[in-house]
Structure formats: C-alpha cells, structure tokens
Amino acid sequence: MFEKQTLQGAYLALSAYVFWGFVPIYFKLVAHVSPWEILCHRVLWSVFLLVGILAYTGQLGGLKVEARVVRRLALSATLLSVNWLVYIYSVITSNIVEASLGYFINPLISVVLGMMFLSERPRPMQWIAIFIALSGIAIQLIYYGAVPWIALTLACSFGTYGLIRKNLGLPSTQGLALETLLILPFALLGLLWLYSTGNMAFTSVNMQTNVLLIMGGVITSFPLLCFAAAVTRLSLISIGMFQYIAPSLSLIVAVAMYDEPFGIDRIITFSCIWVALVIFTGETIYYHRMLARRIDVDI
C-alpha cells in the first residue's frame, strides 16, 4: 500500500510539473491582457469548473468545513493569488527565466519547511543532491548581483502554500474549490472595476481572447489538482525535488521559443539541478526497494 501510494504521488507530481513547464505558452498568448484581468478570469472560471466537478461527483457537501480550516484556506488562497499574479507578470514582461529560477529555489524552500515543521530529515545521499542543487542556484544568485524579487516571491509563496495544503488533509478538488471560492469576491470586484473603467479585454477584443481567458480555469485547476493530490502522498522533500521539472521545461520554452538569454551561468545551474535530481531520484527508488525487502523479510 505504501509503495502504491508513493507511485501514485509520483505520477501526479510528474503530471503537474510537466504541465506547468509549458504554461508560459498560454500566458504569452494572452499577453495583450493585463495581469490583473488574467488573474480574475483564472479564479472565476476555476470556480465554475471545480464546483461543476463536485456537483457531478456528488461531493458538494465537502465544501462544508470548520471555521479553523476556512482561516487556513484563506491564507493558502492568498499565497496562491500572489503566486499566480507574479508568475503572470513575469511571463508577460519576458522574465520567464527569472520565474524559472524561482521554481528552482522553490524545492529548497520545501525541504527547509519540511525540516522545520514536519520533522522530515533528508538521508545522506539526499543531502548531497540538495547541496549540488544549492550550488547551482547560488551561481545564479551571484550572477544576478541583485535580489531577484520575482524568483524569491514565487519560491516562498508556493513553498508555503504546499506546506499549508499538506497539513490541511482536504481532498484536492474540495480544497482548491474552497480556495477559489474565497478569492472569487475579490476577482468579481476586479472584473467590475476593469469593466467600469473601460479596460476589460474580455468580450471587447476578439473571440480568441475570450476563449483563451475561459480556458484559464482548466489551465489553473488541472495542475493544481494533481499537485494537491501528490502532496498528500509524498514527503515535502520528495515533492521538492520533483519541482525541478517545471522550471527546466520553462527554461527550454523561454530560450527556444521566446529567445530569452541563456548564458554559461544558466547552463551550469541547469546541469547542477539535473545532476541533483538524478541522485535524489535514484536514492529514493533504492531506499524504497530496500524498505520493501525488509518488510517482506519481517513478514
């Protein structure tokens, strides 16, 4: 049962991060829309999608939770909104590479949070992988010569979001539906303000823009549902290392499709990250196989 749960978590995490790796393409297609409006539409259409899923599966009763859970969901929803807005801004302003750096740093934030709040302890080979990854990221920070606020905001907001969602213990669909419902009033007010000031792109540009903005619900919900389901099945340390997949793919998209710079410093960082990922993944597989053999022997 333990290995099956871990394998499911790995598949879910892989689905989420591969999807996120290619998400910049979507935001480039709506780059003519303001980041605020894109954020509002992400929230609005996600609510329709998620509540529809809950209604179809007969799980609307899962939206009734205790007040203390609502307070923690309000915090996770706020962190999620900040993360979404900063990421949209980074793509629209051609800062995909710095956003990728943020998600390279994010796994280290997850590791630190796991150690601080969940008493998770990396094994020796995992420490080596973390050190190699940290070395690659340090090269990037030194190269920048300034505080990369986009990268740090993305890393800290999503790392903390993962910690909160892991401890809530809510099913992924219900949890995300509640988060978006908590943000919905602010999103509706934002759309109303944009409409009243004549700055609303929805219904006023073209049909392609309308369809793309409505698709924001799927673009938002699918990877987050996979992530929320994965984070309950895997340790934060394991989730942290999976997170290197998305920024690696985003870097490829940024360089190959949008001609963002990719010098020797980024090549070194990229190499360190993937070496760390190979070590961490190999050690994790070996550890679980050894654990399974010990269980078989005990039985």
C-alpha positions in Angstrom: 0.0 0.0 0.0 2.9 2.4 0.9 4.6 1.8 -2.5 1.4 2.2 -4.4 0.6 5.5 -2.7 4.2 6.7 -3.4 3.9 5.7 -7.0 0.6 7.5 -7.4 2.0 10.6 -5.9 5.0 10.4 -8.3 2.7 10.2 -11.3 0.5 13.1 -10.1 3.5 15.3 -9.3 5.0 14.5 -12.7 1.7 15.4 -14.5 1.5 18.7 -12.5 5.1 19.8 -13.2 5.3 18.9 -16.8 2.0 20.8 -17.4 3.4 23.8 -15.5 6.5 23.7 -17.6 4.6 24.5 -20.7 2.2 27.0 -19.1 4.2 30.1 -20.3 3.0 29.4 -23.8 -0.6 30.1 -22.7 0.3 33.3 -20.9 2.2 34.6 -23.9 -1.0 34.1 -26.0 -2.9 36.4 -23.6 0.0 38.8 -23.1 -2.2 41.6 -24.5 -4.4 41.3 -21.5 -3.5 42.9 -18.1 -2.1 40.5 -15.4 -4.9 41.6 -13.1 -7.6 40.6 -15.5 -6.0 37.3 -16.3 -5.8 36.5 -12.6 -9.5 37.4 -12.1 -10.5 35.1 -15.0 -8.4 32.3 -13.7 -10.3 32.5 -10.4 -13.7 32.9 -12.0 -13.6 30.0 -14.5 -11.8 27.8 -12.0 -14.8 28.1 -9.6 -17.2 27.1 -12.4 -15.0 24.1 -13.3 -14.3 22.9 -9.8 -17.9 23.3 -8.5 -19.1 21.6 -11.6 -16.8 18.6 -10.9 -18.0 18.4 -7.3 -21.7 18.6 -8.3 -21.2 15.9 -11.0 -19.5 13.6 -8.5 -21.9 14.3 -5.7 -19.3 15.9 -3.4 -20.7 19.4 -2.9 -21.1 18.5 0.8 -17.3 18.6 1.0 -17.4 22.4 0.8 -18.7 22.5 4.4 -15.7 22.8 6.7 -14.8 24.1 10.1 -14.0 27.7 10.7 -10.4 27.0 11.6 -10.0 25.2 8.3 -11.5 28.2 6.5 -8.9 30.5 8.1 -6.1 28.4 6.9 -7.6 28.1 3.5 -7.8 31.9 3.4 -4.1 32.0 4.0 -3.3 29.4 1.3 -5.7 31.2 -1.1 -3.8 34.5 -0.5 -0.5 32.8 -1.2 -1.8 31.2 -4.3 -3.1 34.5 -5.6 0.2 36.2 -5.1 2.0 33.4 -6.8 -0.4 33.5 -9.8 -0.2 37.2 -10.2 3.7 37.4 -10.0 4.0 34.5 -12.4 1.6 36.0 -15.0 3.6 39.3 -14.7 6.9 37.5 -15.2 5.8 35.8 -18.4 4.1 38.9 -19.9 7.2 41.0 -19.2 9.6 38.4 -20.7 11.0 37.3 -17.4 10.3 33.6 -17.8 14.0 32.8 -17.0 13.8 34.5 -13.6 10.5 32.8 -12.9 12.2 29.5 -13.6 14.9 30.5 -11.1 12.1 31.0 -8.6 10.9 27.5 -9.1 14.4 26.1 -8.9 14.7 27.7 -5.5 11.2 26.5 -4.5 12.2 22.9 -3.8 14.8 24.1 -1.3 12.1 26.1 0.4 10.0 22.9 0.6 13.0 21.0 2.1 13.5 23.7 4.7 9.8 23.9 5.6 9.6 20.1 5.8 12.5 20.0 8.2 11.2 22.9 10.3 7.5 22.0 10.6 7.2 18.3 9.7 10.3 16.8 11.3 11.4 15.5 7.9 15.1 14.6 7.7 17.0 14.1 4.4 19.1 11.0 4.1 22.9 11.3 3.4 22.6 11.0 -0.4 19.7 13.4 -0.4 21.8 15.9 1.4 24.4 15.6 -1.4 21.7 16.2 -4.0 20.4 19.2 -2.1 24.0 20.6 -1.8 24.6 20.2 -5.6 21.3 21.9 -6.4 22.0 24.7 -3.9 25.4 25.3 -5.5 23.8 25.7 -8.9 21.3 28.2 -7.6 24.0 30.1 -5.7 25.8 30.7 -9.0 22.6 32.2 -10.4 22.1 34.5 -7.4 25.8 35.7 -7.6 25.4 36.3 -11.3 22.3 38.4 -10.9 24.2 40.7 -8.4 20.8 41.9 -7.1 17.8 40.4 -5.3 15.7 38.6 -7.9 12.3 39.6 -6.3 10.2 37.6 -8.8 12.1 34.4 -8.2 12.1 34.8 -4.4 8.4 35.7 -4.3 7.4 32.7 -6.4 9.6 30.3 -4.4 8.4 31.4 -0.9 4.7 31.8 -1.8 4.4 28.3 -3.4 6.6 26.6 -0.9 4.5 27.8 2.0 1.3 27.0 0.0 2.4 23.4 -0.3 3.1 23.2 3.5 -0.4 24.5 4.3 -2.1 22.2 1.9 -0.2 19.2 3.1 -1.4 19.7 6.7 -5.0 20.5 5.9 -5.7 17.0 4.8 -8.5 18.0 2.4 -9.3 16.2 -0.8 -7.6 18.1 -3.7 -10.8 19.1 -5.5 -12.6 20.3 -2.4 -9.6 22.2 -1.1 -9.0 24.0 -4.4 -12.7 24.8 -4.8 -12.8 26.4 -1.4 -9.7 28.4 -2.1 -11.0 29.8 -5.3 -14.4 30.5 -3.7 -12.7 32.6 -1.1 -10.9 34.6 -3.7 -14.0 34.9 -6.0 -15.5 38.0 -4.5 -12.2 39.9 -5.0 -12.0 38.6 -8.6 -15.5 39.7 -9.4 -14.8 43.2 -7.9 -11.7 43.4 -10.0 -13.6 42.5 -13.2 -16.3 45.0 -12.3 -13.7 47.7 -11.9 -12.0 46.9 -15.2 -15.3 47.0 -17.0 -16.3 50.3 -15.4 -13.0 51.9 -16.4 -13.2 50.5 -20.0 -10.0 48.4 -19.6 -11.6 45.0 -19.8 -10.4 42.8 -22.6 -13.0 40.1 -22.2 -15.7 40.4 -24.9 -14.1 43.6 -26.3 -11.0 42.3 -28.2 -11.8 39.1 -30.2 -13.3 35.6 -29.8 -9.8 34.0 -29.5 -9.1 36.2 -26.4 -12.4 35.2 -24.9 -11.8 31.5 -25.4 -8.3 31.7 -24.0 -9.4 33.6 -20.9 -12.2 31.0 -20.2 -9.6 28.2 -20.7 -7.8 29.8 -17.7 -10.0 27.6 -15.5 -8.6 24.4 -16.9 -5.0 25.8 -17.2 -5.2 26.7 -13.5 -7.1 23.8 -12.0 -5.6 20.7 -13.7 -2.0 21.0 -12.4 -3.1 22.3 -9.0 -5.4 19.3 -8.5 -2.6 17.0 -9.4 -0.2 18.9 -7.1 -2.7 18.9 -4.2 -3.2 15.1 -4.6 0.5 14.4 -4.9 1.5 16.5 -1.8 -0.7 14.3 0.4 1.0 11.1 -0.9 4.7 12.2 -0.8 7.0 13.9 1.7 7.7 17.6 1.1 11.3 16.6 0.4 10.3 14.3 -2.5 7.8 16.9 -3.8 10.6 19.5 -3.6 12.8 17.5 -6.0 10.0 16.9 -8.5 9.6 20.6 -8.7 12.8 21.0 -10.8 11.0 19.5 -13.8 8.7 22.6 -14.4 11.4 25.3 -14.4 13.6 23.2 -16.6 10.9 22.9 -19.2 10.1 26.6 -18.8 13.7 27.4 -19.4 13.7 25.4 -22.7 10.4 27.2 -23.7 11.9 30.6 -22.8 15.1 30.1 -24.8 13.8 28.0 -27.8 10.5 29.9 -28.4 11.0 33.4 -27.0 14.8 34.0 -27.4 15.4 34.8 -23.7 19.2 34.8 -22.9 20.7 31.6 -21.7 24.5 32.0 -20.9 27.1 29.8 -19.3 25.8 30.7 -15.8 22.4 29.2 -16.7 24.0 26.2 -18.3 25.9 25.4 -15.1 22.8 25.9 -12.9 20.7 23.7 -15.3 23.4 21.0 -15.1 23.6 21.1 -11.3 19.9 20.8 -11.0 19.6 17.8 -13.1 22.5 16.0 -11.5 20.9 16.6 -8.2 17.6 15.3 -9.5 19.1 12.1 -10.8 20.9 11.5 -7.5 17.8 12.2 -5.4 15.5 10.1 -7.6 17.9 7.2 -7.7 18.4 7.2 -4.0 14.7 7.4 -3.3 14.0 4.4 -5.6 16.8 2.4 -3.9 15.6 3.3 -0.4 12.0 2.3 -1.1 13.1 -1.0 -2.6 15.3 -1.8 0.4 12.4 -0.8 2.7 10.1 -3.2 0.8 12.6 -6.0 1.1 12.8 -5.5 4.8 9.0 -5.6 5.2 8.9 -8.8 3.2 11.6 -10.4 5.4 9.8 -9.3 8.5 6.5 -10.8 7.3 
